[in-house]
Amino acid sequence: LAQELAAQATRLRTGQFGRLHSCGSRVVGLGLVMNRAQIREGEFTKTVYQHIQEQQYDQAVKILSNELNNFPTSRCALSLLGYCYYHMQDFQNAQQIYGQLTQACPDSDEYKIYHVQSLMKAGLYEDALQVCTMVENPDFGERVMLLQAAISYEQDEVQLARSFLDQCSPQAEERQVFEGALFWKEKRHAEAMKQFTEAMNTVGYQPDLAYNVALCYYSTKQYGPALKHIAEIIERGVRDHPELSVGAFDEGGCGLQARSVGNTAVLRETALVEAFNLKAAIEYMMKNQEAARDALNDMPPRDESELDAVTLHNQALVEMDDKPTEGFRKLNFLLGQHPSPPETFVNLLVLYCKYSYYDLAADILAENADLTYKNMNTQDYEFLDALILAQSSAEEAYRRFDELSAKHIEALRRGTKNIQDARKQRDQAAVKKHLNDFDEALSKYIPVLMGQAKIYWDMEHYSMVEKIFRQSAEFCSEDESWKLNVAHIFFMQEKFKECIRYYEPFVRKHNDNLLGITAIILANLCVAYVMTSANEEAEELMRLVEKEEEKVMDLTKPVYHLCIINLVIGTLYCAKGNFEFGISRIIKSLEPYDRKIGVDTWYYAKRCFLALGETLGKNMILLKDEAFDDIINFFDSAAQVGKGIQTTMDPVDGREGAETKRTVAQEARLLKKFFLKMRD
């Protein structure tokens, strides 16, 4: 299930309609009904302006808010307060203040313009358009047109935005930027890049324009040139503005975040936030999870409450494996905001399905029908709908997956023919294009195939799963995920020689980074070796994994690969009835206990102990006293280290009941009590 990080949307360098003009020049003085202990008499106006000049907008807001309590209709206080809120990027409060200001001064069209800008930034597009119609001064006609064009752009109404743009005459470079943004929105990336480049040649280097060029490269999957432009933005930002503390998140390796630099005008002008987000997106798409996380951590430090929506979204995704609860909290928060990154809705759905919260995914779909049509294409919706439906009606879901598969296979066949035709004509550019199209079509087909196969997998009807995969071999036989899943199917059917044939090449390919391979693949391969009497190969693989684990320098991150391999082998022996050897293997796999006992490892270990307990209870086997002693000692150790480890983990807030809060220590003591009774 593909997830895509949100790249920051093209930033319109919108000149006069994207920036609030200072209204300070028209303010002569403010009333002095203030706490004199805070501000000396006669210095009220000076203090406010000093805070604004130094971009300490939060301090100015405190003073001005107090002033409004005494004079609720003060034009001066409202004007400056709206200005401060806007530059703090608190657009909700800004639009409310400017709304009050336009009511207090209905004849001032300038305030109406500021109100429109704030409404647009707050995502209240219909209200913004309505206020546009209330501006009567013909001197503001062109600014209103540009604002209407920007609002239409934000609403994805490209043609309407272009028609508004054609009715006004902004400066040449400003028109180029706007035209480039419209081309980008239409996915005409080459034309967009041309406009941005020409604008940069005209006005000189500007970080936001360089970012727009990088975004065009990203949109066409040319990650190398995109990273080059991003590197230049970051380099200039670090050199020209060391006060922004780039990379200060973990200086010295202490894991402590530096003091927030806030959402200052300087930070916005450097485009550093956008650049780091785009860098994270590229690394994520290239499956460099650590590099994506580092890119977000290197961003100028800000408090969580100051983060923009795109950064918050990207943090949620890159941390989802380690902190799923935090990830779901952030994505749900963003979904409730307006506007939010368009990827939020789809990614939240995909992640709910990934973690098997199909009921929550269904609720999200039902509650956000407008986002379904706006942010999802038809095929993605049909896929997720079938995936959710499979939980209640497997037969109907299979039928829908089958219909989707037929559409994808037709597209793949068409792509294959296009590649052949281009090769016959020796058109290398066309061959490259059609190969990319084929790869994209295949990446869309694979999840549908997996969803269809999972229906029979859940039924443990593995021969049917194998049949489905064989039918798809024509197009998927070179896909890595397809080959691994075929290996899993053979493994579950105990066709160990066949599964080795698929597992081995994958493991050899990643031999220099064994810890980068999912642990269960290594475990299954070891079991397959054992079951085919290739014990030496199994031991050699385990030795290699052990050496890799010894090289890991960061002791704060436990590595479970060798532990899981031993757990799987121990489970295999327990399943075959050889409990004495199997349990000893499981106990050994969890050493050292303080680093290896976790939610998942305990879950699989205790299943074997429970299976042993059931067999003992039925008097089907006898266990030596030494084995009982080892088990009791293990439970004592588990009770010591497992006091703070819960036995189940629910990454979605509010779904944990009392029974899920049991710890490893509690369960270890219960199991110890049971085995003591069995021994006696």
C-alpha positions as CSV (number, residue, x, y, z in Angstrom):
1,L,0.0,0.0,0.0
2,A,1.8,3.1,-1.2
3,Q,2.1,6.1,0.9
4,E,3.3,9.4,-0.4
5,L,4.7,12.2,1.6
6,A,3.2,15.6,0.9
7,A,5.6,17.9,-1.0
8,Q,4.9,21.5,-0.1
9,A,2.6,23.0,-2.7
10,T,4.1,25.5,-5.1
11,R,4.5,28.7,-3.3
12,L,3.1,31.6,-5.3
13,R,5.4,34.5,-4.8
14,T,2.3,36.7,-5.0
15,G,3.7,40.1,-4.3
16,Q,1.1,42.6,-3.2
17,F,-1.8,40.1,-2.8
18,G,0.2,37.5,-0.8
19,R,1.8,39.9,1.7
20,L,0.2,42.3,4.2
21,H,1.3,45.9,3.8
22,S,2.2,47.5,7.1
23,C,-0.6,49.6,8.3
24,G,1.6,51.0,11.0
25,S,2.2,54.3,9.2
26,R,-1.4,55.4,9.7
27,V,-1.3,54.8,13.5
28,V,-0.5,57.9,15.5
29,G,-1.0,56.7,19.0
30,L,-2.8,54.3,21.3
31,G,-4.7,54.9,24.5
32,L,-2.8,54.5,27.7
33,V,-5.2,52.5,29.8
34,M,-2.6,49.8,30.6
35,N,-0.9,48.2,33.5
36,R,1.8,50.8,34.2
37,A,3.9,48.2,36.0
38,Q,4.5,46.6,32.6
39,I,4.9,49.6,30.3
40,R,6.1,53.0,31.4
41,E,3.7,55.9,30.9
42,G,4.2,57.5,27.5
43,E,6.0,54.5,26.0
44,F,3.0,52.3,25.1
45,T,3.1,53.0,21.3
46,K,6.9,52.8,21.2
47,T,6.8,49.4,23.0
48,V,4.2,47.9,20.6
49,Y,6.1,49.1,17.6
50,Q,9.4,47.9,19.0
51,H,8.0,44.4,19.4
52,I,6.6,44.5,15.8
53,Q,9.9,45.7,14.4
54,E,11.8,42.9,16.2
55,Q,9.2,40.4,15.0
56,Q,8.2,39.6,18.6
57,Y,4.6,39.4,17.5
58,D,3.4,37.3,20.5
59,Q,4.5,40.1,22.9
60,A,2.7,42.7,20.8
61,V,-0.4,40.5,20.7
62,K,-0.5,40.3,24.5
63,I,-0.4,44.1,24.9
64,L,-2.9,44.8,22.0
65,S,-5.3,42.1,23.3
66,N,-5.4,43.9,26.7
67,E,-6.0,47.2,24.9
68,L,-9.0,45.7,23.0
69,N,-10.6,44.7,26.3
70,N,-10.7,48.4,27.2
71,F,-11.5,49.7,23.7
72,P,-13.2,46.9,21.7
73,T,-13.6,49.0,18.6
74,S,-10.2,50.7,18.6
75,R,-9.2,50.9,15.0
76,C,-5.5,51.2,15.8
77,A,-5.5,48.2,18.1
78,L,-7.5,46.0,15.7
79,S,-5.3,47.0,12.8
80,L,-2.0,46.2,14.5
81,L,-3.4,43.0,16.1
82,G,-4.6,41.7,12.7
83,Y,-1.2,42.5,11.3
84,C,0.6,40.6,14.1
85,Y,-1.7,37.6,13.9
86,Y,-1.1,37.4,10.1
87,H,2.6,37.4,10.5
88,M,2.4,34.8,13.2
89,Q,0.6,32.7,10.5
90,D,-2.4,32.5,12.9
91,F,-4.8,33.2,10.0
92,Q,-8.0,32.2,11.9
93,N,-7.5,34.9,14.4
94,A,-6.3,37.3,11.7
95,Q,-9.4,36.9,9.6
96,Q,-11.6,37.4,12.7
97,I,-9.8,40.6,13.7
98,Y,-9.9,42.0,10.1
99,G,-13.6,41.1,10.0
100,Q,-14.2,43.2,13.1
101,L,-12.1,46.0,11.5
102,T,-14.1,46.0,8.3
103,Q,-17.3,46.3,10.4
104,A,-15.8,49.2,12.5
105,C,-14.5,50.9,9.3
106,P,-16.9,49.9,6.5
107,D,-15.5,52.6,4.1
108,S,-11.9,51.3,4.2
109,D,-11.4,49.0,1.2
110,E,-7.8,48.5,2.2
111,Y,-9.0,46.6,5.3
112,K,-11.3,44.5,3.2
113,I,-8.3,43.5,1.1
114,Y,-6.4,42.4,4.2
115,H,-9.5,40.6,5.3
116,V,-9.6,38.7,2.0
117,Q,-6.0,37.7,2.3
118,S,-6.5,36.4,5.8
119,L,-9.6,34.4,4.8
120,M,-7.8,32.9,1.9
121,K,-4.8,31.9,4.0
122,A,-7.3,30.4,6.6
123,G,-8.8,28.3,3.8
124,L,-12.2,30.1,3.9
125,Y,-12.3,30.6,0.1
126,E,-16.1,31.2,-0.3
127,D,-16.0,33.9,2.4
128,A,-13.0,35.4,0.8
129,L,-14.7,35.6,-2.6
130,Q,-17.7,37.2,-1.0
131,V,-15.6,39.9,0.6
132,C,-13.9,40.6,-2.8
133,T,-17.3,41.7,-4.2
134,M,-17.6,44.3,-1.4
135,V,-14.5,46.2,-2.5
136,E,-15.8,49.2,-4.4
137,N,-12.7,51.4,-4.9
138,P,-11.6,51.1,-8.6
139,D,-7.9,51.7,-7.5
140,F,-8.0,48.2,-5.9
141,G,-9.5,46.5,-9.0
142,E,-6.3,44.8,-10.1
143,R,-5.5,43.6,-6.5
144,V,-8.9,42.1,-6.2
145,M,-8.5,40.3,-9.6
146,L,-5.2,38.9,-8.4
147,L,-6.8,37.8,-5.1
148,Q,-9.6,36.1,-7.0
149,A,-7.1,34.4,-9.2
150,A,-5.1,33.1,-6.2
151,I,-8.4,31.9,-4.5
152,S,-9.3,30.0,-7.7
153,Y,-5.9,28.5,-7.8
154,E,-6.2,27.2,-4.2
155,Q,-9.6,25.7,-5.1
156,D,-8.0,23.9,-8.1
157,E,-10.1,26.0,-10.6
158,V,-7.2,26.5,-13.0
159,Q,-9.1,27.9,-15.9
160,L,-10.9,30.4,-13.8
161,A,-7.7,31.5,-12.2
162,R,-6.2,32.0,-15.6
163,S,-9.2,34.0,-16.8
164,F,-8.8,36.4,-13.8
165,L,-5.0,36.6,-14.4
166,D,-5.7,37.6,-18.1
167,Q,-7.9,40.5,-16.9
168,C,-5.0,42.2,-15.0
169,S,-1.5,43.2,-15.8
170,P,0.9,42.3,-13.0
171,Q,4.7,42.7,-13.4
172,A,6.3,40.4,-15.9
173,E,8.1,38.2,-13.4
174,E,5.0,38.0,-11.2
175,R,2.9,36.8,-14.1
176,Q,5.6,34.2,-15.0
177,V,5.5,32.8,-11.4
178,F,1.7,32.7,-11.5
179,E,1.7,31.0,-14.9
180,G,4.3,28.5,-13.7
181,A,2.1,27.7,-10.7
182,L,-0.9,27.1,-13.0
183,F,1.2,24.9,-15.3
184,W,2.3,22.9,-12.3
185,K,-1.3,22.5,-11.1
186,E,-2.1,21.1,-14.6
187,K,0.8,18.7,-14.4
188,R,2.6,20.5,-17.2
189,H,5.8,20.4,-15.3
190,A,8.3,21.2,-18.1
191,E,6.4,24.4,-19.0
192,A,6.1,25.3,-15.3
193,M,9.9,24.9,-14.8
194,K,10.6,27.1,-17.8
195,Q,8.4,29.9,-16.3
196,F,10.1,29.6,-12.9
197,T,13.6,29.6,-14.4
198,E,12.9,32.6,-16.6
199,A,11.5,34.5,-13.5
200,M,14.6,33.6,-11.6
201,N,16.8,34.8,-14.5
202,T,14.9,38.1,-14.4
203,V,14.8,38.9,-10.7
204,G,17.9,37.0,-9.6
205,Y,18.2,34.0,-7.2
206,Q,15.3,33.7,-4.8
207,P,14.8,30.7,-2.5
208,D,11.1,30.3,-3.2
209,L,11.7,30.2,-7.0
210,A,14.5,27.7,-6.6
211,Y,12.1,25.6,-4.5
212,N,9.5,25.8,-7.2
213,V,12.0,24.5,-9.7
214,A,13.0,21.7,-7.3
215,L,9.3,20.8,-6.9
216,C,8.9,20.5,-10.7
217,Y,11.9,18.1,-10.8
218,Y,10.3,16.1,-7.9
219,S,7.0,15.9,-9.7
220,T,8.7,14.3,-12.7
221,K,10.7,12.0,-10.4
222,Q,14.0,13.6,-11.3
223,Y,15.3,13.4,-7.8
224,G,18.9,14.2,-8.5
225,P,18.4,17.7,-9.9
226,A,15.7,18.3,-7.2
227,L,18.2,17.5,-4.4
228,K,20.8,19.8,-6.1
229,H,18.4,22.8,-5.9
230,I,17.4,21.9,-2.3
231,A,21.0,21.7,-1.2
232,E,21.6,25.2,-2.6
233,I,18.5,26.6,-0.7
234,I,19.8,25.0,2.5
235,E,23.4,26.1,2.0
236,R,22.3,29.7,1.5
237,G,20.0,29.6,4.4
238,V,22.7,28.3,6.8
239,R,25.3,30.7,5.5
240,D,23.1,33.8,5.5
241,H,21.0,33.1,8.6
242,P,22.9,31.1,11.2
243,E,20.4,32.4,13.8
244,L,17.8,29.9,12.4
245,S,19.8,27.0,14.0
246,V,19.6,24.6,11.1
247,G,20.5,21.0,12.3
248,A,20.3,22.0,16.0
249,F,17.7,19.3,16.8
250,D,20.2,16.8,18.0
251,E,23.5,18.7,18.4
252,G,25.9,16.6,20.4
253,G,23.7,13.5,20.1
254,C,21.7,14.3,23.2
255,G,18.3,14.1,21.5
256,L,17.4,17.5,22.9
257,Q,15.6,20.0,20.7
258,A,17.0,23.5,20.5
259,R,15.0,26.6,21.4
260,S,12.3,27.4,18.9
261,V,13.1,30.0,16.3
262,G,9.4,30.7,15.6
263,N,7.6,31.3,12.3
264,T,9.5,34.5,11.5
265,A,9.5,36.4,8.2
266,V,13.1,35.5,7.8
267,L,12.3,31.8,8.0
268,R,9.6,32.2,5.4
269,E,11.9,34.1,3.0
270,T,14.6,31.4,3.2
271,A,12.1,28.6,2.1
272,L,14.0,26.3,4.4
273,V,10.9,24.6,5.8
274,E,9.7,23.8,2.3
275,A,13.2,22.6,1.2
276,F,13.6,20.2,4.1
277,N,10.0,18.9,3.6
278,L,10.8,18.2,-0.1
279,K,14.1,16.6,0.8
280,A,12.3,14.3,3.3
281,A,9.7,13.5,0.6
282,I,12.4,12.5,-1.9
283,E,14.3,10.4,0.7
284,Y,11.0,8.7,1.7
285,M,10.1,7.9,-2.0
286,M,13.6,6.4,-2.4
287,K,12.9,4.3,0.8
288,N,15.6,6.0,2.8
289,Q,13.6,6.2,6.0
290,E,16.4,7.4,8.2
291,A,17.5,10.1,5.8
292,A,13.8,11.3,5.6
293,R,13.7,11.5,9.4
294,D,17.0,13.4,9.5
295,A,15.8,15.9,6.9
296,L,12.8,16.7,9.1
297,N,15.0,16.9,12.2
298,D,17.5,19.3,10.5
299,M,14.7,21.8,9.9
300,P,15.0,25.0,12.0
301,P,13.6,24.1,15.4
302,R,10.0,25.0,16.2
303,D,7.5,23.9,18.9
304,E,4.9,21.5,17.8
305,S,2.2,24.2,18.1
306,E,4.1,26.3,15.6
307,L,4.6,23.6,12.9
308,D,2.9,24.0,9.6
309,A,0.5,21.4,8.3
310,V,2.9,19.8,5.8
311,T,5.7,19.3,8.4
312,L,3.3,17.8,10.9
313,H,1.9,15.4,8.2
314,N,5.4,14.4,7.2
315,Q,6.5,13.8,10.8
316,A,3.5,11.6,11.3
317,L,4.4,9.4,8.3
318,V,8.2,9.0,8.9
319,E,7.6,8.2,12.6
320,M,4.7,5.8,12.1
321,D,6.8,2.7,12.5
322,D,8.3,3.8,15.8
323,K,5.5,6.0,17.2
324,P,2.2,4.9,15.6
325,T,0.0,6.5,18.3
326,E,1.7,9.9,17.7
327,G,1.3,9.4,14.0
328,F,-2.4,8.7,14.1
329,R,-2.9,11.6,16.6
330,K,-1.2,14.1,14.2
331,L,-3.0,12.8,11.1
332,N,-6.4,12.9,12.8
333,F,-5.7,16.4,14.0
334,L,-4.8,17.5,10.5
335,L,-7.9,15.9,9.0
336,G,-10.0,18.1,11.3
337,Q,-8.2,21.3,10.1
338,H,-9.1,23.3,7.1
339,P,-7.3,23.3,4.8
340,S,-5.0,20.2,5.4
341,P,-2.5,18.6,3.0
342,P,-4.6,16.6,0.4
343,E,-2.5,13.5,1.2
344,T,-3.6,13.4,4.8
345,F,-7.0,11.8,4.0
346,V,-5.6,9.1,1.8
347,N,-2.6,8.3,4.0
348,L,-4.8,8.0,7.1
349,L,-7.1,5.6,5.3
350,V,-4.2,3.5,4.1
351,L,-2.6,3.4,7.6
352,Y,-5.9,2.4,9.2
353,C,-6.1,-0.5,6.7
354,K,-2.4,-1.4,7.3
355,Y,-3.0,-1.7,11.1
356,S,-6.3,-3.5,10.5
357,Y,-8.5,-0.8,11.8
358,Y,-11.0,-1.3,9.0
359,D,-14.0,0.0,11.0
360,L,-12.2,3.3,11.5
361,A,-11.2,3.5,7.8
362,A,-14.9,2.9,6.9
363,D,-15.9,5.7,9.3
364,I,-13.4,8.1,7.8
365,L,-14.7,7.3,4.3
366,A,-18.3,7.9,5.3
367,E,-17.6,11.1,7.2
368,N,-15.5,12.7,4.5
369,A,-17.4,12.0,1.2
370,D,-16.2,15.4,-0.2
371,L,-12.6,14.5,0.3
372,T,-13.2,11.1,-1.3
373,Y,-14.1,12.8,-4.6
374,K,-11.6,15.6,-4.3
375,N,-8.4,13.8,-3.1
376,M,-8.8,10.2,-4.4
377,N,-8.9,8.8,-7.9
378,T,-11.5,6.2,-8.8
379,Q,-9.2,3.2,-8.8
380,D,-7.7,4.1,-5.3
381,Y,-11.2,4.5,-3.9
382,E,-12.4,1.2,-5.4
383,F,-9.3,-0.6,-4.0
384,L,-9.7,0.7,-0.4
385,D,-13.5,0.1,-0.6
386,A,-12.9,-3.5,-1.5
387,L,-10.2,-3.9,1.2
388,I,-12.7,-2.7,3.8
389,L,-15.5,-4.7,2.4
390,A,-13.4,-7.9,2.7
391,Q,-13.9,-7.9,6.5
392,S,-17.6,-8.3,6.2
393,S,-18.2,-9.9,2.8
394,A,-15.2,-11.7,1.4
395,E,-17.0,-13.0,-1.6
396,E,-18.2,-9.6,-2.8
397,A,-14.8,-8.1,-2.1
398,Y,-13.1,-10.8,-4.1
399,R,-15.4,-10.0,-7.0
400,R,-14.6,-6.3,-6.9
401,F,-10.8,-7.1,-6.7
402,D,-11.2,-9.3,-9.7
403,E,-12.9,-6.5,-11.7
404,L,-10.1,-4.1,-10.6
405,S,-7.4,-6.7,-11.6
406,A,-9.0,-7.0,-15.1
407,K,-8.7,-3.2,-15.6
408,H,-5.0,-3.2,-14.4
409,I,-4.0,-6.2,-16.5
410,E,-5.5,-4.5,-19.6
411,A,-3.4,-1.4,-18.9
412,L,-0.3,-3.5,-18.4
413,R,-0.9,-5.3,-21.7
414,R,-1.3,-2.0,-23.4
415,G,1.9,-0.8,-21.8
416,T,3.8,-3.9,-23.0
417,K,2.6,-3.3,-26.6
418,N,3.7,0.4,-26.4
419,I,7.2,-0.6,-25.3
420,Q,7.5,-3.2,-28.1
421,D,6.3,-0.7,-30.7
422,A,8.7,2.0,-29.4
423,R,11.6,-0.5,-29.5
424,K,10.8,-1.5,-33.1
425,Q,10.9,2.2,-34.1
426,R,14.2,2.6,-32.1
427,D,12.7,5.6,-30.2
428,Q,14.7,5.6,-27.0
429,A,12.8,8.5,-25.5
430,A,9.5,6.8,-26.1
431,V,10.9,3.5,-24.7
432,K,11.9,5.3,-21.5
433,K,8.5,6.9,-21.2
434,H,6.5,3.7,-21.7
435,L,8.8,1.8,-19.3
436,N,8.1,4.4,-16.6
437,D,4.3,4.2,-17.4
438,F,4.5,0.4,-17.2
439,D,6.3,0.5,-13.8
440,E,3.7,2.9,-12.5
441,A,0.8,0.7,-13.7
442,L,2.5,-2.3,-12.1
443,S,2.8,-0.5,-8.8
444,K,-0.9,0.1,-8.9
445,Y,-1.7,-3.5,-9.8
446,I,0.4,-5.1,-7.1
447,P,-1.7,-3.9,-4.1
448,V,-4.9,-5.1,-5.8
449,L,-3.3,-8.5,-6.4
450,M,-2.2,-8.6,-2.7
451,G,-5.7,-7.6,-1.5
452,Q,-7.3,-10.3,-3.6
453,A,-4.8,-13.0,-2.4
454,K,-5.2,-11.9,1.2
455,I,-8.8,-13.0,1.2
456,Y,-7.8,-16.6,0.7
457,W,-4.7,-16.2,2.9
458,D,-6.9,-15.3,5.8
459,M,-8.9,-18.4,5.1
460,E,-5.6,-20.4,5.1
461,H,-6.5,-21.6,1.6
462,Y,-2.9,-21.4,0.5
463,S,-3.2,-23.4,-2.7
464,M,-5.7,-20.9,-4.0
465,V,-3.3,-18.0,-3.1
466,E,-0.6,-19.8,-5.1
467,K,-3.0,-20.1,-8.1
468,I,-3.7,-16.3,-8.0
469,F,0.0,-15.6,-8.0
470,R,0.8,-18.0,-10.8
471,Q,-1.9,-16.2,-12.9
472,S,-0.1,-12.9,-12.3
473,A,3.4,-14.1,-13.1
474,E,3.2,-12.8,-16.7
475,F,3.6,-9.2,-15.4
476,C,4.9,-9.5,-11.8
477,S,7.5,-12.2,-11.9
478,E,10.4,-9.7,-11.6
479,D,8.7,-7.6,-8.8
480,E,10.5,-8.1,-5.5
481,S,7.4,-8.0,-3.3
482,W,5.7,-10.5,-5.6
483,K,8.6,-12.9,-5.3
484,L,8.7,-12.6,-1.5
485,N,5.0,-13.3,-1.2
486,V,5.3,-16.4,-3.5
487,A,8.1,-17.6,-1.1
488,H,5.8,-17.0,1.9
489,I,3.0,-19.1,0.2
490,F,5.4,-22.0,-0.5
491,F,6.6,-21.8,3.1
492,M,3.1,-22.0,4.5
493,Q,2.5,-25.1,2.4
494,E,5.7,-26.6,3.7
495,K,7.2,-26.6,0.1
496,F,10.6,-25.7,1.6
497,K,12.8,-26.3,-1.4
498,E,10.6,-24.0,-3.5
499,C,10.5,-21.2,-0.9
500,I,14.4,-21.4,-0.6
501,R,14.5,-20.8,-4.4
502,Y,12.8,-17.4,-3.9
503,Y,14.2,-16.4,-0.5
504,E,17.9,-17.1,-1.2
505,P,18.4,-14.6,-4.1
506,F,16.7,-11.8,-2.1
507,V,18.9,-12.4,1.0
508,R,22.1,-12.6,-1.1
509,K,21.2,-9.4,-2.8
510,H,21.0,-7.6,0.5
511,N,23.9,-9.6,2.1
512,D,25.8,-6.4,3.0
513,N,22.8,-5.1,5.0
514,L,21.1,-8.1,6.6
515,L,19.5,-6.0,9.3
516,G,17.7,-4.1,6.5
517,I,15.8,-7.3,5.6
518,T,12.5,-8.0,7.4
519,A,13.4,-10.4,10.2
520,I,10.7,-12.9,9.3
521,I,12.3,-13.5,5.8
522,L,15.5,-14.5,7.5
523,A,13.7,-16.7,10.0
524,N,11.6,-18.5,7.3
525,L,14.8,-19.1,5.3
526,C,16.5,-20.6,8.4
527,V,13.5,-22.8,9.1
528,A,13.5,-23.9,5.4
529,Y,17.2,-24.8,5.7
530,V,16.5,-26.8,8.8
531,M,13.6,-28.7,7.3
532,T,15.6,-29.6,4.2
533,S,18.6,-30.8,6.4
534,A,20.7,-27.9,5.3
535,N,21.7,-27.1,8.9
536,E,25.1,-25.7,8.0
537,E,23.5,-23.0,5.8
538,A,21.1,-22.1,8.6
539,E,23.9,-21.8,11.1
540,E,26.0,-19.7,8.7
541,L,23.1,-17.3,8.1
542,M,22.5,-16.9,11.9
543,R,26.2,-16.3,12.4
544,L,26.2,-13.5,9.8
545,V,23.1,-11.9,11.5
546,E,24.8,-12.1,14.9
547,K,27.9,-10.3,13.5
548,E,25.7,-7.6,12.0
549,E,23.9,-7.1,15.3
550,E,27.2,-6.8,17.2
551,K,28.2,-3.9,14.9
552,V,25.1,-1.9,15.8
553,M,26.4,1.1,17.8
554,D,23.1,2.6,19.0
555,L,22.2,0.6,22.0
556,T,19.0,2.5,22.6
557,K,17.4,0.8,19.5
558,P,17.0,-2.9,20.2
559,V,17.6,-5.2,17.2
560,Y,15.4,-8.2,17.1
561,H,16.6,-10.1,13.9
562,L,18.4,-13.0,15.6
563,C,15.8,-13.1,18.4
564,I,13.0,-13.6,15.9
565,I,15.0,-16.2,13.9
566,N,15.4,-18.2,17.1
567,L,11.8,-17.6,18.1
568,V,10.5,-19.0,14.8
569,I,12.8,-22.0,15.0
570,G,11.8,-22.6,18.6
571,T,8.1,-22.3,17.6
572,L,8.6,-24.8,14.8
573,Y,10.0,-27.4,17.2
574,C,7.1,-26.8,19.7
575,A,4.6,-27.2,16.8
576,K,6.3,-30.6,16.0
577,G,6.0,-31.7,19.6
578,N,9.6,-31.3,20.6
579,F,8.8,-28.8,23.5
580,E,12.0,-29.4,25.4
581,F,14.3,-28.2,22.7
582,G,11.8,-25.6,21.3
583,I,11.3,-23.9,24.7
584,S,15.0,-23.8,25.4
585,R,15.5,-22.1,22.0
586,I,12.8,-19.6,22.8
587,I,14.3,-18.8,26.2
588,K,17.8,-18.4,24.6
589,S,16.3,-16.1,21.9
590,L,15.2,-13.6,24.4
591,E,18.6,-13.1,26.0
592,P,19.5,-10.5,27.2
593,Y,16.0,-10.1,28.5
594,D,16.1,-6.4,29.2
595,R,16.7,-5.7,25.5
596,K,14.9,-8.5,23.7
597,I,11.6,-8.8,25.6
598,G,9.1,-6.5,23.9
599,V,5.4,-6.5,23.0
600,D,5.7,-8.6,19.9
601,T,8.5,-11.0,21.1
602,W,6.6,-11.7,24.3
603,Y,3.4,-12.4,22.4
604,Y,5.0,-15.1,20.3
605,A,7.0,-16.6,23.2
606,K,4.1,-17.0,25.5
607,R,2.0,-18.8,22.8
608,C,4.6,-21.6,23.0
609,F,4.5,-21.7,26.8
610,L,0.7,-21.8,26.7
611,A,0.9,-24.7,24.1
612,L,3.3,-26.5,26.4
613,G,1.0,-25.9,29.4
614,E,-2.0,-27.3,27.5
615,T,0.0,-30.4,26.5
616,L,1.1,-30.9,30.1
617,G,-2.4,-30.4,31.4
618,K,-3.6,-33.2,29.1
619,N,-0.8,-35.5,30.4
620,M,0.5,-35.9,26.9
621,I,4.2,-35.4,27.7
622,L,6.5,-35.4,30.7
623,L,9.0,-32.7,31.3
624,K,12.3,-33.0,33.1
625,D,12.8,-31.1,36.4
626,E,15.7,-29.2,34.8
627,A,13.4,-27.9,32.1
628,F,10.9,-26.8,34.7
629,D,13.6,-25.0,36.6
630,D,14.7,-23.2,33.4
631,I,11.1,-22.1,32.7
632,I,10.5,-20.9,36.3
633,N,13.8,-18.9,36.2
634,F,12.9,-17.4,32.9
635,F,9.5,-16.2,34.3
636,D,11.3,-14.7,37.3
637,S,13.6,-12.7,35.0
638,A,10.7,-11.7,32.7
639,A,8.8,-10.4,35.8
640,Q,11.8,-8.3,36.7
641,V,12.3,-6.6,33.3
642,G,8.7,-6.6,32.1
643,K,7.1,-4.3,34.7
644,G,6.8,-1.4,32.3
645,I,6.1,-3.4,29.1
646,Q,2.5,-3.8,28.1
647,T,1.4,-7.0,26.5
648,T,-0.7,-5.4,23.9
649,M,-0.4,-2.1,22.1
650,D,-3.1,-0.1,20.4
651,P,-1.7,2.8,18.3
652,V,-5.1,4.4,18.1
653,D,-6.0,6.6,21.1
654,G,-9.0,5.7,23.1
655,R,-9.3,2.1,22.1
656,E,-7.5,0.5,25.0
657,G,-9.6,-1.3,27.6
658,A,-8.6,-2.3,31.1
659,E,-7.7,-5.8,29.9
660,T,-5.2,-4.5,27.4
661,K,-3.2,-2.7,30.1
662,R,-1.7,-6.0,31.5
663,T,2.1,-6.0,31.7
664,V,4.6,-8.7,30.8
665,A,5.5,-8.9,34.5
666,Q,1.9,-9.8,35.4
667,E,1.6,-12.4,32.7
668,A,5.0,-13.9,33.6
669,R,3.8,-14.3,37.3
670,L,0.6,-16.0,36.1
671,L,2.5,-18.4,33.9
672,K,4.9,-19.1,36.7
673,K,2.1,-20.0,39.0
674,F,0.6,-22.3,36.4
675,F,3.9,-24.2,35.8
676,L,4.6,-24.5,39.5
677,K,1.2,-26.3,39.8
678,M,2.1,-28.5,36.9
679,R,5.5,-29.4,38.4
680,D,3.9,-30.3,41.7
